Each structure stands twice: as C-alpha cells, then as structure tokens.
Amino acid sequence: MNSIDFRRFNQINWSAIVLFALGFWLSASLLLDCVVIPGLLTSGMMNQEGFPSAGYVIFGTFNHVELICSALVLSGCLVLNYQRKATLSNLNKYVFAAISLVAIALVYTYFFTPQMTGLGLALNNFSNPETSANSMGMMHVAYWGLEIIKIVVATSLLSKFYRNSCSLV
C-alpha cells in the first residue's frame, strides 16, 4: 500500500522552503503596508487621476506573488504533514493556517484589487461620489482586517516552523 518512496521527498527541504516563502512574504507585505502605501498617501499620488490603474498594476503583481508564496507554504505543509504524521501532531493546524493564507491571497487577488480599482476609476461622471467613498471605506476596513489576520497567521506559522526546524536535527 505504501507505493510512495520517502527518499524522494527527503531530497527537498520543505521546511526551509516554507521558512523562506513565509519570511519573504511577510517582509514584502510589511514593506508594502508600512513603507509604500504611506509613501503614496503622503506624496498625494493616491489622489491623482492615473493612480487606480497604476495601483492595479502594483497591487495586482504583488497579489500574484502572494499567491505563489501561499501555494509554496501550503505545499510544504501538506508534504510535511504526510512525512511526519507520527512525530508532529500540530501539522494539521499548520495545514489549516496555510489554507487560510491561500484563501486570503485569493480574496486579495480576485476580489479586493479589482473592486477597489473599479471604485477608484471615474468611469461614470454621473455616479454619486459619496456612495463610492463609503464603499471604498468599507473595503479598506475589510482589507486591513484581512491583512492583520494574514500577518498574525503567517508570523505564527513562521515561528512554529522555525522552532520545529531548530528542534528536529
């Protein structure tokens, strides 16, 4: 019944891949959230007419990088869950956390970025700007709420994988 050869899985250090992907993803997210967005806001670029299309390119590209990182994290969690089922009982929690990170990245990529870009574009000169501002405000609150959840979950996963990689020599 065991037709999968475990030596093939041991060639790839999945724990290191997960650590790298989480570290890169967290650092890029914090750089975007704490440096780029406030810089764009204080320079007044968010109020310029061409910002929605430029923002779509910036955030759309970053969202696709997030999808790649979250897929690597989920793949690593699934492989490690399969490899070390008897030794690490918390990997089921890791898989659930990785699935939630993938879900957040998917929501950013396919819901928030297109919707916020659409609200930012002035496609209809007769639309009510007050309604657009309220919608944009609610989307910002939801975005930042998901961003906080993403950072907390990714940080906890990073710390658990780091502790496990240090203790499993």
Backbone hydrogen bonds, N-H to C=O, Kabsch-Sander energy under -0.5 kcal/mol:
donor,donor_aa,acceptor,acceptor_aa,energy
3,S,1,M,-1.6
5,D,3,S,-0.5
6,F,4,I,-0.6
8,R,5,D,-0.8
9,F,5,D,-0.6
10,N,6,F,-1.5
11,Q,7,R,-0.5
11,Q,8,R,-0.7
12,I,9,F,-1.1
14,W,12,I,-1.4
17,I,13,N,-1.8
18,V,14,W,-2.6
19,L,15,S,-2.4
20,F,16,A,-2.7
21,A,17,I,-2.8
22,L,18,V,-2.7
23,G,19,L,-2.5
24,F,20,F,-2.9
25,W,21,A,-2.5
26,L,22,L,-2.8
27,S,23,G,-2.3
28,A,24,F,-2.5
29,S,25,W,-2.5
30,L,26,L,-2.7
31,L,27,S,-2.2
32,L,28,A,-2.5
33,D,29,S,-3.0
34,C,30,L,-2.7
35,V,31,L,-1.8
36,V,31,L,-1.9
37,I,32,L,-2.6
39,G,35,V,-1.8
40,L,36,V,-2.7
41,L,37,I,-2.3
42,T,38,P,-2.7
43,S,39,G,-1.8
44,G,40,L,-0.6
44,G,41,L,-0.7
45,M,40,L,-1.3
46,M,40,L,-1.1
47,N,44,G,-1.1
48,Q,45,M,-1.1
51,F,48,Q,-1.2
54,A,50,G,-1.8
55,G,51,F,-3.9
56,Y,52,P,-1.9
57,V,53,S,-1.6
58,I,54,A,-2.5
59,F,55,G,-3.0
60,G,56,Y,-2.0
61,T,57,V,-1.9
62,F,58,I,-2.1
63,N,59,F,-2.4
64,H,60,G,-1.7
65,V,61,T,-1.8
66,E,62,F,-2.3
67,L,63,N,-2.0
68,I,64,H,-1.8
69,C,65,V,-2.4
70,S,66,E,-2.9
71,A,67,L,-2.2
72,L,68,I,-2.1
73,V,69,C,-2.3
74,L,70,S,-2.5
75,S,71,A,-2.6
76,G,72,L,-2.6
77,C,73,V,-2.4
78,L,74,L,-2.5
79,V,75,S,-2.5
80,L,76,G,-2.6
81,N,77,C,-2.2
82,Y,78,L,-1.9
83,Q,79,V,-2.6
84,R,80,L,-2.5
85,K,82,Y,-0.6
88,L,84,R,-2.4
89,S,87,T,-0.7
91,L,88,L,-0.8
92,N,89,S,-0.7
93,K,90,N,-0.8
94,Y,90,N,-1.5
95,V,91,L,-2.6
96,F,92,N,-2.0
97,A,93,K,-2.4
98,A,94,Y,-2.6
99,I,95,V,-2.4
100,S,96,F,-2.0
101,L,97,A,-1.9
102,V,98,A,-2.1
103,A,99,I,-2.4
104,I,100,S,-2.2
105,A,101,L,-2.2
106,L,102,V,-2.4
107,V,103,A,-2.3
108,Y,104,I,-2.5
109,T,105,A,-2.4
110,Y,106,L,-2.7
111,F,107,V,-1.6
112,F,107,V,-2.2
113,T,108,Y,-2.2
115,Q,111,F,-2.2
116,M,112,F,-3.0
117,T,113,T,-2.0
118,G,114,P,-2.4
119,L,115,Q,-2.2
120,G,116,M,-1.6
121,L,117,T,-1.7
123,L,121,L,-1.4
125,N,123,L,-0.6
127,S,124,N,-1.3
132,S,128,N,-1.5
133,A,129,P,-2.3
134,N,130,E,-2.1
135,S,131,T,-2.4
136,M,132,S,-2.6
137,G,133,A,-2.3
138,M,134,N,-2.2
139,M,135,S,-2.2
140,H,136,M,-2.2
141,V,137,G,-2.0
142,A,138,M,-2.2
143,Y,139,M,-2.7
144,W,140,H,-2.7
145,G,141,V,-2.1
146,L,142,A,-2.4
147,E,143,Y,-2.3
148,I,144,W,-2.2
149,I,145,G,-2.1
150,K,146,L,-2.8
151,I,147,E,-2.4
152,V,148,I,-2.4
153,V,149,I,-2.7
154,A,150,K,-2.7
155,T,151,I,-2.2
156,S,152,V,-2.3
157,L,153,V,-2.5
158,L,154,A,-2.5
159,S,155,T,-2.5
160,K,156,S,-2.3
161,F,157,L,-2.7
162,Y,158,L,-2.3
163,R,159,S,-2.5
164,N,160,K,-2.5
165,S,161,F,-2.4
166,C,162,Y,-1.8
167,S,163,R,-1.8
168,L,164,N,-1.7
169,V,167,S,-1.0
